[in-house]
């Protein structure tokens, strides 16, 4: 069983810079699309109310969509 620690030692850690780049690559179009949809629907609302609608949608999309996609499908590029 000594082979397992040796494999773990040679395993490359994911790059935080590349992960951040992938996050930006996926979040930018999501933010743009959400704004295009939500801003007309919330016209005249105060900024805190708009943010209260926008942020939960963004968090759900990131936690259950974007980040798992990057970690599972794009892990070899990290």
N, C-alpha and C positions, 0 to 999 in steps of 0.2 A: 503493500500500500504506500510506499514512499513516493510513488509517481504523482499522486494527487497534489501534494504541496508544491512539487516542482512545476506542475501545470499552472497552478494558481499564481505562482511567482512570475511566470512568463506571460501571463495574461495582461494585455494592454488596458489601461484605464481609459474610460471615455473622455474625450476632450470637452471641457466646459465651453470653450470658445465655439466649437462646432455645434454643440447642443444649443447654445444661445443663438447662433446663426439660423439653425433650423426653426427655433421658436419664432424668431422674427420673420422668417420666410413664410410661416403659416399664419401667424397672428396678424400681420399687416393686412392681408386680404380679408380676414375675418372681421377685423375692426372696421375696415372700409365698407364692407357689405352690411354689417350691423348698423353703422351710422346711416347708410343710404336708406335702410328700412325703418329704423327707429326715429330718426330725426323728424321726418314729416309727421309721424304718428304722435310725437310728443311736442310738437310745435307749441310754444307758449308756456310750456312747463318750466318751472325753475330748474336750474342746473342740478341741485341735489336730487330732485325727483327723477330727472333723466338718468343720472348716474345710478340711482337705485334700481332702475330697470336694466341698464346696460351691463353693469358689473356682474350680477349673477349669471347672465347669459354667457358672458365671456369666461367666467370661472368654470362653469359647467362644460363649455366647449373645450377648454384647455385641459381640465382634469380628466374628463372621460373621453376626449377625442384626440386632441393634438398631441399631448405628451405621451399617452400610450402608443399612438401611431409611430411617433419618432423613436420611442424606446424599443418597440417590437419590430417594425418594418425597416427602419433606417439605422439600426444599432451598428451595423457593420461600417457605416460611414462616420460614426462618432469616434 
